[in-house]
Amino acid sequence: MLKTAFKLFTVSLVSTASWAQSITIGQGNLRNATVTSSSNATSGVSTLDGSGFLPNHNAASRFLSQATLGHNITDVTNLTLTGNEQWLNTQLNLPSSFSVRTHVAQMHQAIVDSSNLVVPGSTLQNTFVGDWHFDIAWFHGAQTAPDPLRWRVALALSEILVTSRNSTFKDNPYALGGYFDVMLKGAFGNYRSLIDSVTYQPAMGVYLTFMNNRATDATRQIYPDENYAREIMQLFTVGLYELNLDGTEKKMPTVILYLLTTTLTLPI
């Protein structure tokens, strides 16, 4: 394990007499060792005495700022005691416990109930809800759900597999909430499965305009809307260029590139 490798420094002393002695330095055993550091803030001894290693409060706070959408001192203290790996394992095993869309519906019903005290006969259909209902539901979940890592990952996914309120979803918190629920449910799953879920989600069908898409009928000059087809390949999955396994862009063989870019004169 890397943690062990960092904590233990083993120095083997071998003489011409072919004997060896192993000395372990670290975990409080300094054995008169002197450590120099490129930083003026520390002598570097913390590397050997263990005080510079995780977990500690500073490292725990930094980790949580990257892995969640917010934390408090209790979270920092608990992570310092348990360590990052145990925290991650616990978070990855937690189910998605909060539905943004359901919370929007609960708020909407509460508005109807309170409206009936003033205007009897109020219903879900004639009582206004807007984007801010989605905002309230989202922030409530982000602040109270026991799986903050899922929320952090879901937010990142929602910024890749994009829908937006700046569209026909203006003042439609149900559509926005239902779509974010897909991100929450698929945050720790298989990306291929998440793409399937997004493809069959009505909000995406409306946003990238493939809802009620029609098959090609050349005679009647009817062609399918390829908006989503382009985005799913270009933005959501393979990208603009095919890549090698090491992430570099695949290039055409020189001969093929030459033939495509050169005008050839052939004998008649």
C-alpha positions as CSV (number, residue, x, y, z in Angstrom):
1,M,0.0,0.0,0.0
2,L,1.2,3.5,-0.7
3,K,0.3,4.6,2.8
4,T,2.7,2.0,4.2
5,A,5.4,2.9,1.7
6,F,5.2,6.5,2.7
7,K,5.2,5.8,6.4
8,L,8.1,3.4,6.5
9,F,11.6,4.2,5.1
10,T,13.8,1.2,5.0
11,V,17.5,1.6,4.5
12,S,19.6,-1.5,3.8
13,L,23.3,-1.2,4.8
14,V,25.4,-3.7,2.9
15,S,29.2,-4.1,3.5
16,T,31.9,-5.7,1.5
17,A,31.6,-8.6,4.0
18,S,28.3,-9.4,2.4
19,W,26.1,-8.8,5.5
20,A,23.0,-6.7,5.5
21,Q,21.1,-4.9,8.2
22,S,17.6,-3.4,7.8
23,I,16.8,-0.2,9.6
24,T,13.2,1.1,9.6
25,I,12.9,4.9,10.0
26,G,9.5,6.4,10.7
27,Q,6.4,6.1,12.9
28,G,8.4,7.9,15.7
29,N,11.6,6.1,15.1
30,L,14.0,8.8,13.9
31,R,17.3,7.2,14.9
32,N,19.1,10.6,14.8
33,A,17.9,11.2,11.3
34,T,18.2,14.6,9.8
35,V,15.7,15.7,7.1
36,T,16.0,18.7,4.8
37,S,13.0,20.2,3.0
38,S,12.5,22.6,0.1
39,S,10.0,24.4,2.2
40,N,11.0,27.0,4.8
41,A,7.8,26.2,6.7
42,T,8.9,22.8,7.9
43,S,12.1,20.9,8.5
44,G,10.7,17.8,6.9
45,V,10.9,15.7,10.1
46,S,7.0,15.5,10.0
47,T,7.6,13.1,7.1
48,L,9.2,10.6,9.5
49,D,7.5,11.1,12.8
50,G,4.0,10.6,11.2
51,S,2.5,14.0,11.9
52,G,2.7,15.0,8.3
53,F,0.6,12.0,7.1
54,L,-3.1,11.6,6.6
55,P,-5.5,11.7,8.2
56,N,-5.4,15.2,9.8
57,H,-7.9,18.0,10.0
58,N,-6.4,20.1,7.2
59,A,-6.2,17.2,4.8
60,A,-9.7,16.0,5.7
61,S,-11.2,19.5,5.1
62,R,-9.4,19.7,1.7
63,F,-10.7,16.3,0.7
64,L,-14.3,17.1,1.7
65,S,-14.2,20.3,-0.2
66,Q,-13.4,18.3,-3.3
67,A,-15.7,15.3,-2.7
68,T,-18.8,17.1,-1.4
69,L,-20.8,20.3,-1.8
70,G,-20.1,21.5,1.7
71,H,-19.0,20.2,5.1
72,N,-18.7,21.2,8.8
73,I,-16.3,20.6,11.6
74,T,-18.1,17.4,12.6
75,D,-17.6,16.0,9.1
76,V,-13.9,17.0,9.3
77,T,-13.4,15.3,12.7
78,N,-15.2,12.1,11.7
79,L,-13.1,11.8,8.4
80,T,-9.9,12.4,10.4
81,L,-10.8,9.4,12.6
82,T,-12.1,7.1,9.8
83,G,-9.8,8.0,6.9
84,N,-10.6,8.7,3.2
85,E,-11.0,5.1,2.1
86,Q,-13.6,4.1,4.7
87,W,-15.5,7.3,4.0
88,L,-15.5,6.6,0.3
89,N,-16.6,3.0,0.7
90,T,-19.5,4.1,3.0
91,Q,-20.6,6.7,0.5
92,L,-20.5,4.4,-2.5
93,N,-22.7,1.9,-0.7
94,L,-25.4,4.4,0.2
95,P,-28.5,4.3,-1.9
96,S,-29.9,7.4,-3.5
97,S,-32.3,8.6,-0.8
98,F,-33.6,11.9,-2.0
99,S,-35.8,12.7,-5.0
100,V,-35.8,16.3,-6.2
101,R,-38.9,15.8,-8.2
102,T,-40.8,14.3,-5.3
103,H,-39.7,17.2,-3.1
104,V,-41.0,19.7,-5.7
105,A,-44.4,17.8,-5.7
106,Q,-44.5,18.0,-1.9
107,M,-43.9,21.7,-2.0
108,H,-46.5,22.2,-4.7
109,Q,-49.1,20.3,-2.7
110,A,-48.3,22.4,0.4
111,I,-48.9,25.5,-1.7
112,V,-52.3,24.2,-2.8
113,D,-53.2,23.3,0.7
114,S,-52.3,26.8,2.0
115,S,-54.0,28.5,-1.0
116,N,-57.3,26.7,-0.2
117,L,-57.4,28.6,3.1
118,V,-57.7,31.8,1.1
119,V,-59.1,30.7,-2.3
120,P,-61.1,27.5,-1.9
121,G,-60.9,25.2,-5.0
122,S,-57.2,25.7,-5.6
123,T,-55.6,22.7,-7.4
124,L,-52.2,21.6,-8.7
125,Q,-53.3,22.7,-12.2
126,N,-54.1,26.3,-11.3
127,T,-51.5,26.9,-8.6
128,F,-48.2,28.3,-9.9
129,V,-44.8,26.7,-9.4
130,G,-41.6,28.0,-10.9
131,D,-37.8,27.4,-11.2
132,W,-37.3,28.5,-7.6
133,H,-39.2,25.5,-6.4
134,F,-36.6,23.3,-8.1
135,D,-33.8,25.4,-6.5
136,I,-35.3,25.0,-3.0
137,A,-35.7,21.2,-3.5
138,W,-32.2,20.9,-4.9
139,F,-30.5,22.9,-2.1
140,H,-32.5,21.0,0.6
141,G,-31.3,17.7,-0.8
142,A,-27.7,18.9,-1.2
143,Q,-27.7,20.1,2.4
144,T,-29.5,17.2,4.2
145,A,-29.0,14.0,2.1
146,P,-26.6,11.5,3.8
147,D,-24.8,10.8,0.5
148,P,-23.0,14.1,-0.4
149,L,-20.5,12.3,-2.6
150,R,-23.4,11.2,-4.9
151,W,-24.6,14.8,-5.1
152,R,-21.2,16.1,-6.0
153,V,-20.9,13.5,-8.8
154,A,-24.5,14.1,-10.0
155,L,-23.8,17.8,-10.3
156,A,-20.7,17.1,-12.4
157,L,-22.7,14.7,-14.6
158,S,-25.4,17.3,-15.1
159,E,-22.9,19.7,-16.4
160,I,-21.9,17.2,-19.1
161,L,-25.2,15.7,-19.9
162,V,-26.8,19.1,-20.1
163,T,-30.4,20.3,-20.0
164,S,-31.3,23.8,-19.0
165,R,-34.1,26.0,-17.6
166,N,-33.2,28.5,-20.3
167,S,-35.5,26.5,-22.7
168,T,-39.1,25.3,-22.7
169,F,-38.4,24.1,-19.1
170,K,-38.7,27.7,-17.9
171,D,-40.9,27.5,-14.7
172,N,-41.0,23.7,-15.0
173,P,-39.4,22.4,-11.8
174,Y,-40.9,18.9,-12.4
175,A,-38.9,18.5,-15.6
176,L,-35.7,19.9,-14.0
177,G,-36.2,17.8,-10.8
178,G,-36.9,14.6,-12.7
179,Y,-33.8,15.0,-14.8
180,F,-31.5,15.6,-11.9
181,D,-33.0,12.5,-10.2
182,V,-31.6,10.5,-13.2
183,M,-28.1,12.0,-12.4
184,L,-28.5,11.0,-8.7
185,K,-29.6,7.5,-9.5
186,G,-26.8,6.9,-12.0
187,A,-24.0,8.7,-10.3
188,F,-22.2,5.6,-9.1
189,G,-23.3,3.3,-11.8
190,N,-22.2,2.3,-15.3
191,Y,-21.9,5.2,-17.7
192,R,-23.4,3.2,-20.6
193,S,-26.5,2.6,-18.4
194,L,-26.6,6.3,-17.5
195,I,-26.6,7.2,-21.2
196,D,-29.6,4.8,-21.7
197,S,-31.5,6.5,-18.9
198,V,-30.8,10.0,-20.2
199,T,-31.9,8.9,-23.7
200,Y,-35.3,7.7,-22.5
201,Q,-35.8,10.7,-20.1
202,P,-38.5,13.0,-21.5
203,A,-36.6,16.2,-20.4
204,M,-33.7,15.3,-22.7
205,G,-36.2,14.3,-25.5
206,V,-37.6,17.8,-25.3
207,Y,-34.4,19.7,-24.7
208,L,-32.5,18.2,-27.6
209,T,-35.6,17.9,-29.7
210,F,-35.9,14.2,-30.5
211,M,-39.3,13.8,-28.9
212,N,-41.7,12.3,-31.4
213,N,-38.8,11.8,-33.9
214,R,-39.9,10.4,-37.2
215,A,-38.2,7.9,-39.4
216,T,-36.8,8.8,-42.8
217,D,-39.3,9.1,-45.6
218,A,-37.4,10.4,-48.6
219,T,-40.5,10.6,-50.8
220,R,-42.2,13.0,-48.5
221,Q,-38.8,14.6,-47.6
222,I,-39.2,13.7,-43.9
223,Y,-35.9,13.1,-42.0
224,P,-35.2,12.4,-38.4
225,D,-34.0,15.2,-36.1
226,E,-30.3,14.4,-35.5
227,N,-29.7,16.9,-32.8
228,Y,-29.4,14.4,-30.0
229,A,-27.6,11.9,-32.1
230,R,-24.9,14.5,-32.8
231,E,-24.6,15.5,-29.1
232,I,-24.5,12.0,-27.7
233,M,-21.5,11.2,-29.9
234,Q,-19.8,14.6,-30.0
235,L,-20.3,15.7,-26.4
236,F,-21.5,12.9,-24.2
237,T,-19.3,9.9,-25.4
238,V,-16.7,9.5,-28.1
239,G,-16.0,13.1,-28.8
240,L,-14.8,14.7,-32.1
241,Y,-11.9,12.3,-32.6
242,E,-11.3,8.6,-32.2
243,L,-8.6,8.0,-29.6
244,N,-5.9,5.4,-29.0
245,L,-5.9,3.6,-25.7
246,D,-3.3,6.1,-24.3
247,G,-5.7,9.0,-25.1
248,T,-3.8,10.3,-28.1
249,E,-5.7,11.2,-31.3
250,K,-5.8,8.5,-33.9
251,K,-4.1,9.7,-37.2
252,M,-4.8,8.5,-40.7
253,P,-2.0,6.4,-42.2
254,T,0.3,8.6,-44.3
255,V,-0.7,6.8,-47.6
256,I,-4.4,7.3,-47.1
257,L,-3.9,11.0,-46.1
258,Y,-1.8,11.5,-49.2
259,L,-4.4,10.0,-51.4
260,L,-7.2,12.2,-49.9
261,T,-5.2,15.4,-50.2
262,T,-3.5,14.9,-53.6
263,T,-4.9,15.2,-57.0
264,L,-3.8,12.2,-59.1
265,T,-3.6,12.3,-62.8
266,L,-4.4,8.9,-64.3
267,P,-3.6,7.8,-67.8
268,I,-6.6,7.3,-70.1
